[in-house]
């Protein structure tokens, strides 16, 4: 019997640990932020943004400012673009507004839609084109001429390797055709298998928010049209993970994102298959303390609206430091139908962070099952409004320990009437304990410091106290060893005890004594005042190294003349010996070779003057090829002429 009981407990714990829940919803602040995003879409010159803004504001139950101006903008923009998507967005927005005066001229586009639906070759027709086209007809209260032919086109276009976006368009299109689209029911589970799971909490399709919302709303509309009933393809856990993903994107910054977010959340909150609920703490982490222990939890749908039934809310378990401290406690209903409260004031409860698991069951019979209402995990923090510092003692003692420490006791909030004195041969000792005011138990805090502040300069030195095995805090500081932290600055210091913790409402800063410190005589110069330490420093101006002096102009001129001297000698020798150009062959190879060779010498001169190495190598490569080809032909010509 014990084994069976143990197994049931373990199984229930595993079930609770793996249960899914939704811990946020679309708050009033979120809706205001989405409204501001949607209003920017009304000012856009893009028809899609105008449609998303109009439809999104209607889903928020908000009026559209300047309705007729928006209608006039739609007429103007649709006249500039006759593409199917532009006409779809314009007619959809026109239909959503419903009170526009004037006429939307889209007759030509309507004929294009009918022509597309009559095509025999549909290879260039995309699923999005079919969706936009049929939606245009629906917006204008028109219908396809042949529904059977349209269904055959959809069947031919739907393929197992379709993208998830195409599937979303096709499922919306089939939903508009009613029960005749049931042939695609088996495709739903295949498409949902393409979903990506993140952290075992979120589900999304590739493509992000818009694609996820497109497919999700399409599945619900399709099942409404073909009567899926008990064979609804989205499982309860999947619906909760989709909800978590959508709510994680509630800070979208585009009209398109806001529209798809609202559309998907509204679909999840208003359908006949299930109702995901959000269980949230009214205040962050409960915001409880040792004087106020009423825990408030809000239960709503994803849009923050009240649930269709009252709930019975109870605590399954509450754990602190891996110990169960509460179970089977019941929440009470309040005047706010969405809020339930729990008295957290049991005597065994102590400050800390509690891991609580609660469940909520409907009090009335509901047609639509609730999701996420069992094994809801919550983290609740019970803080201390204040703590008591007890057994506080402070004093000094010699390093040689020949005399015992001279410690003075002090009550929390008081200050020693006389100054303490210490030199570099002594130790400073501070001892104290921290207890909770309510249950008088020892409390461990994250931060417990003693701060020394130089009265004259304002410089500060902070030292951490250590916790011993008796849960008492102690600072035992050798002043000679720590003199570097004080910069060897003797003088009068104030002593403050600083205590801080995430479980304390406010940190404690207690000025409890003054102390006169004296360090060794081999002190460095006085340090700069504390206030001057944070003042702007002097600007560092970088000085580049001065360039080396150039040689005199006459030296450069002599070097140039000496460099050109061999060329001058060549011309002189040619003048004395005579230049024989009779045998120079005036053909393309000879002229090309000598021209290319001269070009190389000119390129070297340009490289010396202003060209860089990379540009020179590029031109040298071209001239080198020309020189090689012309030179080869010239040598061949000379060899043939000698053989004759």
C-alpha positions as CSV (number, residue, x, y, z in Angstrom):
1,X,0.0,0.0,0.0
2,X,2.9,2.4,0.8
3,X,4.5,1.6,-2.5
4,X,1.3,2.5,-4.4
5,X,0.9,5.7,-2.4
6,X,4.5,6.7,-3.1
7,X,4.1,6.0,-6.8
8,X,1.0,8.2,-6.9
9,X,2.8,11.0,-5.2
10,X,5.7,10.8,-7.6
11,X,3.4,10.7,-10.6
12,X,1.5,13.7,-9.4
13,X,4.7,15.6,-8.9
14,X,5.9,14.8,-12.4
15,X,2.5,15.9,-13.7
16,X,2.7,19.2,-11.9
17,X,6.2,19.9,-13.0
18,X,5.4,19.3,-16.6
19,X,2.0,21.2,-16.7
20,X,1.8,24.2,-18.9
21,X,0.3,27.5,-17.9
22,X,0.1,31.1,-19.2
23,X,1.6,33.7,-16.8
24,X,0.7,37.0,-18.6
25,X,-2.1,38.5,-20.7
26,X,-2.8,41.6,-22.8
27,X,-3.0,44.4,-20.2
28,X,-4.5,47.8,-20.6
29,X,-1.1,49.2,-21.0
30,X,-0.3,46.7,-23.7
31,X,-3.5,47.6,-25.5
32,X,-2.6,51.3,-25.4
33,X,0.8,50.6,-26.8
34,X,-0.7,48.5,-29.6
35,X,-3.2,51.3,-30.3
36,X,-0.4,53.8,-30.7
37,X,1.3,51.5,-33.1
38,X,-1.9,51.0,-35.1
39,X,-2.5,54.7,-35.4
40,X,0.8,55.2,-37.2
41,X,-0.5,52.8,-39.9
42,X,-3.4,55.2,-40.7
43,X,-0.7,57.8,-41.7
44,X,1.1,55.4,-43.9
45,X,1.0,55.6,-47.7
46,X,1.0,51.8,-47.8
47,X,-2.4,50.1,-48.3
48,X,-1.4,47.1,-46.2
49,X,-0.6,49.3,-43.2
50,X,-3.9,51.1,-43.6
51,X,-5.8,47.8,-43.6
52,X,-3.9,46.4,-40.6
53,X,-4.5,49.7,-38.7
54,X,-8.2,49.7,-39.4
55,X,-8.8,46.1,-38.6
56,X,-6.5,46.2,-35.5
57,X,-8.3,49.2,-34.1
58,X,-11.6,47.5,-34.6
59,X,-10.4,44.4,-32.7
60,X,-9.4,46.8,-29.8
61,X,-12.9,48.2,-30.0
62,X,-11.4,51.6,-30.8
63,X,-12.9,54.3,-33.1
64,X,-11.0,55.1,-36.3
65,X,-10.1,58.8,-36.2
66,X,-10.9,60.8,-39.4
67,X,-12.8,57.9,-41.1
68,X,-13.6,59.8,-44.3
69,X,-10.0,60.9,-44.7
70,X,-8.9,57.3,-44.4
71,X,-11.5,56.3,-47.1
72,X,-10.2,59.1,-49.4
73,X,-6.7,57.8,-48.9
74,X,-7.8,54.2,-49.8
75,X,-9.4,55.5,-53.0
76,X,-6.3,57.5,-53.9
77,X,-3.8,54.6,-53.2
78,X,-5.8,51.9,-55.0
79,X,-5.8,54.1,-58.1
80,X,-2.0,54.0,-58.1
81,X,-1.6,50.2,-57.8
82,X,-3.9,47.5,-59.3
83,X,-2.0,44.5,-57.9
84,X,-4.1,41.8,-56.3
85,X,-2.7,42.4,-52.8
86,X,-3.2,46.1,-53.0
87,X,-6.8,45.7,-54.2
88,X,-7.3,43.0,-51.4
89,X,-6.1,45.4,-48.7
90,X,-8.1,48.3,-50.1
91,X,-11.4,46.4,-50.4
92,X,-10.9,44.7,-47.0
93,X,-10.3,48.0,-45.3
94,X,-13.3,49.6,-47.1
95,X,-15.5,46.7,-46.0
96,X,-14.2,46.9,-42.4
97,X,-15.0,50.7,-42.2
98,X,-18.4,50.1,-43.8
99,X,-19.4,53.8,-43.7
100,X,-17.2,55.2,-46.4
101,X,-18.8,57.6,-48.9
102,X,-17.8,57.4,-52.5
103,X,-16.9,54.5,-54.7
104,X,-13.9,52.2,-54.8
105,X,-13.1,51.7,-58.5
106,X,-11.7,48.1,-58.8
107,X,-13.8,46.8,-61.8
108,X,-10.7,46.0,-63.8
109,X,-9.2,44.0,-60.9
110,X,-12.4,42.0,-60.5
111,X,-12.2,41.0,-64.2
112,X,-8.6,40.0,-63.6
113,X,-9.7,37.7,-60.7
114,X,-12.3,36.0,-62.9
115,X,-9.7,35.6,-65.7
116,X,-7.3,34.0,-63.2
117,X,-9.9,31.6,-62.0
118,X,-10.7,30.5,-65.6
119,X,-7.1,29.8,-66.5
120,X,-6.2,26.3,-67.5
121,X,-2.5,26.7,-67.0
122,X,-2.2,27.7,-63.3
123,X,1.6,27.2,-62.9
124,X,2.1,30.9,-62.5
125,X,-0.8,31.3,-60.1
126,X,0.3,31.4,-56.4
127,X,-1.8,30.3,-53.5
128,X,-1.7,33.9,-52.1
129,X,-3.1,35.1,-55.5
130,X,-6.0,32.8,-55.1
131,X,-6.6,33.9,-51.6
132,X,-6.4,37.6,-52.4
133,X,-8.6,37.1,-55.5
134,X,-11.4,35.2,-53.8
135,X,-11.3,37.6,-50.8
136,X,-11.7,40.6,-53.2
137,X,-14.8,39.0,-54.6
138,X,-16.1,38.3,-51.1
139,X,-15.4,41.9,-50.0
140,X,-17.5,43.1,-52.9
141,X,-20.3,40.6,-52.2
142,X,-19.4,38.6,-55.3
143,X,-18.7,34.9,-55.7
144,X,-16.6,32.8,-58.0
145,X,-18.5,31.7,-61.1
146,X,-17.6,28.0,-60.6
147,X,-16.9,26.8,-57.0
148,X,-16.1,23.3,-58.2
149,X,-13.5,24.6,-60.6
150,X,-12.0,26.7,-57.8
151,X,-11.8,23.7,-55.5
152,X,-10.0,21.7,-58.2
153,X,-7.5,24.5,-58.6
154,X,-6.8,24.5,-54.9
155,X,-6.4,20.7,-54.9
156,X,-3.9,21.0,-57.7
157,X,-2.0,23.8,-56.0
158,X,-1.8,22.2,-52.6
159,X,1.3,20.0,-52.4
160,X,3.0,18.2,-49.5
161,X,6.1,20.3,-49.9
162,X,4.2,23.7,-49.8
163,X,5.6,26.4,-47.5
164,X,3.7,26.9,-44.3
165,X,2.7,30.4,-45.6
166,X,1.1,28.9,-48.6
167,X,-0.7,26.4,-46.3
168,X,-2.0,29.4,-44.2
169,X,-3.4,31.1,-47.3
170,X,-5.0,27.8,-48.6
171,X,-6.6,27.0,-45.2
172,X,-8.1,30.5,-45.0
173,X,-9.4,30.1,-48.6
174,X,-11.0,26.8,-47.9
175,X,-12.6,28.1,-44.7
176,X,-14.4,30.7,-46.8
177,X,-15.8,27.9,-49.0
178,X,-17.6,26.1,-46.1
179,X,-18.0,22.3,-45.8
180,X,-16.8,21.7,-49.4
181,X,-13.2,22.3,-48.2
182,X,-13.2,19.3,-45.9
183,X,-11.0,17.3,-48.2
184,X,-8.0,19.2,-46.8
185,X,-8.7,18.2,-43.2
186,X,-5.9,15.6,-43.1
187,X,-3.4,18.3,-44.1
188,X,-3.9,20.1,-40.8
189,X,-2.0,17.6,-38.7
190,X,0.8,17.5,-41.3
191,X,1.1,21.3,-41.2
192,X,1.1,21.5,-37.4
193,X,3.9,19.0,-37.3
194,X,6.1,21.7,-38.9
195,X,5.8,23.9,-35.8
196,X,9.0,24.8,-33.9
197,X,9.1,24.3,-30.1
198,X,11.2,26.6,-28.0
199,X,12.1,25.9,-24.3
200,X,9.2,23.5,-24.0
201,X,7.0,26.6,-23.5
202,X,6.6,28.3,-26.9
203,X,5.3,27.1,-30.3
204,X,5.8,29.1,-33.5
205,X,6.0,28.5,-37.2
206,X,8.9,29.5,-39.3
207,X,8.4,33.1,-40.4
208,X,7.5,34.5,-37.0
209,X,4.4,36.2,-35.6
210,X,2.6,36.9,-38.9
211,X,2.9,33.4,-40.3
212,X,2.1,31.8,-36.9
213,X,-1.0,33.9,-36.5
214,X,-2.0,33.3,-40.2
215,X,-1.9,29.5,-39.8
216,X,-3.4,29.5,-36.3
217,X,-6.5,31.6,-37.2
218,X,-6.9,29.7,-40.4
219,X,-7.1,26.3,-38.6
220,X,-9.8,27.6,-36.2
221,X,-11.8,29.1,-39.1
222,X,-11.4,26.0,-41.2
223,X,-12.6,23.8,-38.3
224,X,-15.6,26.1,-37.7
225,X,-16.5,25.8,-41.4
226,X,-16.1,22.0,-41.8
227,X,-17.2,21.1,-38.2
228,X,-14.1,19.5,-36.8
229,X,-15.7,19.1,-33.3
230,X,-13.9,16.4,-31.3
231,X,-11.2,15.9,-34.0
232,X,-9.8,19.4,-33.5
233,X,-6.1,19.1,-34.6
234,X,-4.5,21.5,-32.1
235,X,-3.9,19.8,-28.7
236,X,-4.5,21.5,-25.4
237,X,-0.7,21.8,-24.6
238,X,-0.1,23.2,-28.1
239,X,-2.8,25.8,-27.6
240,X,-1.1,26.9,-24.4
241,X,2.4,27.1,-26.0
242,X,1.0,29.1,-28.9
243,X,-0.6,31.4,-26.4
244,X,2.8,31.9,-24.6
245,X,4.5,32.6,-27.9
246,X,1.9,35.2,-28.9
247,X,2.0,37.0,-25.6
248,X,5.8,37.1,-25.7
249,X,5.4,39.2,-28.8
250,X,3.0,41.8,-27.4
251,X,5.6,44.5,-27.7
252,X,5.5,44.5,-31.6
253,X,6.2,47.8,-33.3
254,X,4.5,47.5,-36.7
255,X,0.8,47.7,-37.6
256,X,1.1,44.3,-39.3
257,X,2.5,42.7,-36.2
258,X,-0.2,44.3,-34.0
259,X,-3.0,43.2,-36.3
260,X,-1.8,39.5,-36.4
261,X,-1.2,39.5,-32.7
262,X,-4.7,40.7,-31.9
263,X,-6.3,38.5,-34.4
264,X,-4.6,35.3,-33.0
265,X,-5.3,36.2,-29.4
266,X,-8.9,37.0,-30.1
267,X,-9.3,33.6,-31.9
268,X,-7.8,31.7,-29.0
269,X,-10.0,33.6,-26.5
270,X,-13.2,33.2,-28.5
271,X,-13.7,29.7,-30.0
272,X,-15.8,26.7,-29.2
273,X,-12.9,24.2,-28.6
274,X,-11.0,25.4,-25.6
275,X,-10.2,28.6,-23.6
276,X,-6.6,29.2,-22.5
277,X,-6.6,31.2,-19.3
278,X,-3.9,33.4,-17.8
279,X,-3.1,33.2,-14.1
280,X,-1.0,36.2,-13.0
281,X,0.0,37.8,-9.7
282,X,-1.7,41.1,-9.2
283,X,1.6,42.6,-7.9
284,X,5.1,41.5,-9.0
285,X,6.0,38.3,-7.1
286,X,3.0,39.0,-4.8
287,X,4.8,41.9,-3.1
288,X,4.1,40.5,0.4
289,X,5.9,41.4,3.6
290,X,5.7,40.5,7.3
291,X,2.9,42.8,7.9
292,X,0.8,42.4,4.7
293,X,0.3,38.8,3.7
294,X,-2.7,38.8,1.4
295,X,-1.7,37.1,-1.9
296,X,-3.8,38.3,-4.9
297,X,-4.0,36.3,-8.2
298,X,-5.9,37.3,-11.3
299,X,-7.5,34.9,-13.7
300,X,-8.5,36.1,-17.2
301,X,-8.5,35.1,-20.8
302,X,-5.6,36.1,-23.0
303,X,-7.1,39.5,-23.7
304,X,-7.5,40.3,-20.0
305,X,-11.2,39.8,-20.0
306,X,-13.2,38.0,-17.2
307,X,-13.8,34.3,-17.6
308,X,-17.3,33.0,-18.2
309,X,-17.4,31.2,-14.9
310,X,-16.4,31.7,-11.3
311,X,-13.5,29.6,-10.0
312,X,-12.6,27.6,-6.9
313,X,-8.9,28.3,-6.4
314,X,-6.8,26.3,-4.1
315,X,-3.1,25.8,-3.2
316,X,-1.8,22.4,-4.1
317,X,1.6,23.0,-2.4
318,X,3.8,25.9,-1.2
319,X,7.5,25.2,-0.7
320,X,10.2,27.2,1.0
321,X,13.8,25.9,0.9
322,X,12.5,22.6,-0.5
323,X,10.2,22.2,2.5
324,X,6.4,22.0,2.1
325,X,4.9,24.8,4.3
326,X,1.3,25.0,3.0
327,X,-1.2,22.8,1.1
328,X,-5.0,22.6,0.4
329,X,-5.5,26.3,1.4
330,X,-8.3,28.0,-0.4
331,X,-8.5,31.4,-2.1
332,X,-11.4,33.8,-1.5
333,X,-13.3,35.6,-4.2
334,X,-13.3,39.4,-4.3
335,X,-15.5,42.2,-5.7
336,X,-13.3,42.1,-8.8
337,X,-14.5,38.9,-10.5
338,X,-11.0,38.3,-11.9
339,X,-9.1,38.5,-8.6
340,X,-8.8,35.8,-5.9
341,X,-7.0,36.3,-2.5
342,X,-5.2,34.0,-0.1
343,X,-4.4,34.8,3.5
344,X,-0.7,34.1,3.7
345,X,-0.5,34.7,7.5
346,X,0.1,31.3,8.9
347,X,2.5,31.1,11.9
348,X,5.0,28.8,10.2
349,X,5.5,31.1,7.2
350,X,8.8,33.0,7.1
351,X,10.3,35.6,4.8
352,X,11.7,34.1,1.6
353,X,10.8,33.2,-1.9
354,X,8.0,30.5,-2.1
355,X,7.4,28.1,-5.0
356,X,3.6,27.7,-5.0
357,X,1.4,25.5,-7.2
358,X,-2.3,26.4,-7.4
359,X,-5.2,25.0,-9.4
360,X,-8.5,26.6,-10.4
361,X,-11.7,24.6,-11.2
362,X,-14.9,26.1,-12.5
363,X,-17.8,26.4,-10.1
364,X,-20.4,26.2,-12.9
365,X,-20.6,23.8,-15.7
366,X,-18.9,25.2,-18.8
367,X,-19.4,24.3,-22.4
368,X,-15.8,25.2,-23.4
369,X,-13.0,23.5,-21.3
370,X,-10.5,25.7,-19.6
371,X,-6.8,25.3,-20.4
372,X,-3.9,26.1,-18.1
373,X,-6.0,26.0,-14.9
374,X,-4.2,23.2,-13.1
375,X,-0.8,23.0,-11.5
376,X,-0.1,26.6,-12.1
377,X,3.4,27.5,-10.8
378,X,3.9,30.9,-9.0
379,X,6.9,32.5,-7.3
380,X,5.9,34.6,-4.3
381,X,8.3,36.7,-2.3
382,X,7.6,37.5,1.3
383,X,9.8,40.4,2.2
384,X,10.7,41.9,5.6
385,X,9.5,45.4,6.1
386,X,12.4,45.8,8.6
387,X,14.8,43.6,10.6
388,X,16.3,44.0,14.1
389,X,20.0,44.2,14.7
390,X,20.8,42.5,18.0
391,X,23.8,41.7,20.1
392,X,25.7,44.6,18.4
393,X,29.2,45.1,19.8
394,X,32.1,47.2,18.5
395,X,35.6,47.9,19.8
396,X,39.4,47.5,19.3
397,X,42.1,45.1,20.4
398,X,45.9,44.8,20.1
399,X,47.4,42.6,17.4
400,X,49.5,40.7,19.9
401,X,46.3,39.5,21.6
402,X,47.8,40.0,25.1
403,X,44.8,41.9,26.1
404,X,41.2,41.0,25.4
405,X,39.1,43.1,23.0
406,X,37.5,46.1,24.5
407,X,34.0,45.9,23.0
408,X,31.0,48.2,23.7
409,X,27.4,47.1,23.3
410,X,25.0,49.2,21.4
411,X,21.3,49.1,20.5
412,X,20.1,49.4,17.0
413,X,19.6,53.0,16.0
414,X,21.9,54.5,18.7
415,X,25.4,56.0,18.4
416,X,28.4,55.5,20.6
417,X,28.7,58.6,22.8
418,X,32.5,58.6,22.6
419,X,35.0,58.3,19.7
420,X,36.8,55.0,19.2
421,X,40.6,55.2,18.6
422,X,42.8,52.7,16.8
423,X,46.3,52.7,15.2
424,X,48.1,50.5,12.8
425,X,49.1,48.1,15.6
426,X,45.4,47.3,16.5
427,X,42.4,45.5,15.1
428,X,38.8,46.7,14.8
429,X,36.1,44.3,15.7
430,X,32.4,44.5,14.9
431,X,29.9,41.8,15.9
432,X,26.1,41.6,15.5
433,X,23.2,39.4,14.5
434,X,20.1,40.0,12.4
435,X,16.7,38.8,13.4
436,X,13.2,39.0,12.0
437,X,10.9,41.2,14.0
438,X,7.9,38.8,13.7
439,X,9.2,35.4,14.4
440,X,12.5,36.4,16.1
441,X,14.6,34.0,13.9
442,X,18.0,34.7,12.6
443,X,18.1,36.2,9.1
444,X,20.8,35.8,6.5
445,X,21.3,38.7,4.1
446,X,23.1,39.1,0.9
447,X,25.0,42.2,1.8
448,X,26.4,43.3,5.2
449,X,29.1,45.9,5.1
450,X,30.9,48.3,7.4
451,X,31.7,51.6,5.7
452,X,34.5,54.0,6.9
453,X,34.1,57.6,5.6
454,X,36.9,60.1,6.1
455,X,35.2,63.2,7.6
456,X,37.7,65.6,6.0
457,X,38.1,64.2,2.5
458,X,34.9,62.1,2.1
459,X,36.9,59.1,0.8
460,X,35.3,55.8,1.7
461,X,36.5,52.3,2.5
462,X,34.0,49.4,2.7
463,X,34.6,46.0,4.3
464,X,32.4,42.9,4.1
465,X,31.4,41.2,7.3
466,X,31.5,37.4,7.5
467,X,28.8,35.0,8.7
468,X,29.9,32.4,11.3
469,X,28.3,29.0,12.2
470,X,26.0,30.6,14.7
471,X,24.5,32.9,12.1
472,X,26.3,35.9,13.6
473,X,28.1,38.5,11.5
474,X,31.6,39.6,12.3
475,X,34.3,42.0,11.0
476,X,37.8,41.4,12.4
477,X,40.1,43.8,10.6
478,X,43.8,44.3,11.1
479,X,44.2,48.0,10.6
480,X,47.9,47.7,9.6
481,X,47.2,45.2,6.9
482,X,44.2,47.2,5.6
483,X,46.0,50.6,5.7
484,X,46.3,50.6,1.9
485,X,42.5,50.6,1.6
486,X,42.6,53.8,3.7
487,X,45.5,55.2,1.6
488,X,47.4,55.6,4.9
489,X,45.2,58.7,5.6
490,X,45.0,59.2,9.4
491,X,42.1,61.2,10.8
492,X,38.6,61.0,12.0
493,X,36.3,58.5,10.2
494,X,32.6,57.8,10.6
495,X,31.4,54.1,10.8
496,X,28.2,52.9,9.1
497,X,26.6,49.5,9.0
498,X,25.0,48.8,5.6
499,X,22.6,45.9,5.2
500,X,20.8,45.0,2.0
501,X,18.9,42.0,0.6
502,X,16.3,41.3,-2.0
503,X,14.0,40.3,0.8
504,X,14.3,43.6,2.6
505,X,11.8,46.3,1.6
506,X,14.4,49.0,2.3
507,X,18.2,48.7,2.9
508,X,19.5,49.7,6.3
509,X,22.2,52.3,6.8
510,X,23.1,52.8,10.4
511,X,25.6,55.5,11.5
512,X,26.8,54.0,14.8
513,X,30.2,55.5,15.7
514,X,33.1,57.8,14.9
515,X,36.7,56.4,15.1
516,X,40.0,58.2,15.0
517,X,42.6,56.2,13.0
518,X,46.3,56.6,13.1
519,X,48.6,55.0,10.6
520,X,52.4,54.6,10.5
521,X,54.5,57.7,9.9
522,X,55.8,56.5,6.5
523,X,52.7,57.8,4.9
524,X,52.5,59.0,1.3
525,X,51.3,62.4,0.4
526,X,47.7,63.1,1.2
527,X,45.3,61.7,-1.3
528,X,43.1,63.9,-3.4
529,X,39.7,64.8,-1.9
530,X,36.9,62.3,-2.5
531,X,34.8,64.9,-4.4
532,X,37.8,65.6,-6.7
533,X,38.1,62.0,-7.6
534,X,35.0,62.1,-9.8
535,X,35.7,65.5,-11.4
536,X,36.6,65.5,-15.2
537,X,40.2,64.8,-15.8
538,X,42.5,67.0,-17.9
539,X,42.3,66.5,-21.6
540,X,45.1,64.4,-23.0
541,X,46.3,66.0,-26.3
542,X,48.2,63.6,-28.5
543,X,51.3,65.0,-30.2
544,X,52.5,63.2,-33.3
545,X,56.2,62.8,-33.9
546,X,57.6,65.6,-36.0
547,X,58.8,64.5,-39.5
548,X,62.5,64.3,-40.1
549,X,64.0,67.3,-41.8
550,X,64.4,67.0,-45.6
551,X,67.8,67.4,-47.3
552,X,68.6,70.8,-48.9
553,X,67.2,71.4,-52.4
554,X,70.6,71.4,-54.0
555,X,71.3,67.8,-52.7
556,X,68.1,66.6,-54.3
557,X,68.9,68.3,-57.6
558,X,72.4,66.8,-57.7
559,X,71.0,63.3,-57.0
560,X,68.6,63.7,-59.9
561,X,71.3,64.8,-62.3
562,X,73.5,61.9,-61.3
563,X,70.6,59.5,-61.8
564,X,70.1,60.9,-65.4
565,X,73.8,60.9,-66.2
566,X,73.9,57.4,-67.8
567,X,71.1,58.4,-70.1
568,X,73.1,61.5,-71.1
569,X,76.2,59.4,-71.7
570,X,74.1,57.1,-73.9
571,X,72.9,60.1,-76.1
572,X,76.5,61.4,-76.3
573,X,77.9,58.1,-77.4
574,X,75.1,57.7,-80.0
575,X,76.0,61.2,-81.3
576,X,79.8,60.3,-81.7
577,X,79.4,56.7,-83.0
578,X,76.3,57.4,-85.1
579,X,72.9,55.7,-84.9
580,X,72.1,53.1,-87.5
581,X,68.3,52.8,-87.9
582,X,68.3,51.5,-91.4
583,X,67.7,47.9,-90.3
584,X,64.8,48.9,-88.0
585,X,61.8,46.9,-89.2
586,X,58.8,49.3,-89.4
587,X,56.1,46.6,-88.7
588,X,53.5,46.1,-86.0
589,X,55.6,43.8,-83.8
590,X,58.7,46.1,-83.8
591,X,56.6,49.3,-83.1
592,X,54.5,47.5,-80.5
593,X,57.5,46.0,-78.7
594,X,59.4,49.3,-78.4
595,X,56.2,51.2,-77.5
596,X,55.4,48.7,-74.7
597,X,59.0,48.8,-73.5
598,X,58.8,52.6,-73.4
599,X,55.5,52.4,-71.6
600,X,57.1,50.3,-68.9
601,X,59.8,52.9,-68.3
602,X,57.2,55.6,-68.2
603,X,55.2,53.5,-65.7
604,X,58.2,53.2,-63.5
605,X,58.6,57.0,-63.6
606,X,55.0,57.5,-62.6
607,X,55.4,55.0,-59.8
608,X,58.3,57.0,-58.5
609,X,56.2,60.2,-58.6
610,X,52.7,59.4,-57.4
611,X,51.4,55.8,-58.2
612,X,51.1,53.2,-55.5
613,X,52.4,49.6,-55.8
614,X,49.1,47.9,-56.5
615,X,48.0,50.2,-59.4
616,X,51.6,50.0,-60.8
617,X,51.5,46.1,-60.8
618,X,48.1,46.1,-62.5
619,X,49.3,48.3,-65.4
620,X,52.7,46.5,-65.5
621,X,50.9,43.2,-65.9
622,X,49.1,44.5,-69.0
623,X,52.2,46.1,-70.5
624,X,54.3,43.0,-69.7
625,X,51.9,40.7,-71.7
626,X,52.1,43.1,-74.7
627,X,55.9,43.4,-74.5
628,X,56.2,39.6,-74.4
629,X,53.9,38.9,-77.4
630,X,55.3,41.7,-79.5
631,X,58.9,40.8,-78.5
632,X,58.4,37.2,-79.4
633,X,57.1,38.1,-82.9
634,X,59.9,40.6,-83.4
635,X,62.6,38.1,-82.6
636,X,61.0,35.5,-84.9
637,X,61.0,38.1,-87.7
638,X,64.7,39.0,-87.2
639,X,65.7,35.3,-87.1
640,X,63.8,34.6,-90.4
641,X,65.4,37.7,-92.1
642,X,68.9,36.5,-91.2
643,X,68.3,33.0,-92.6
644,X,67.4,34.6,-95.9
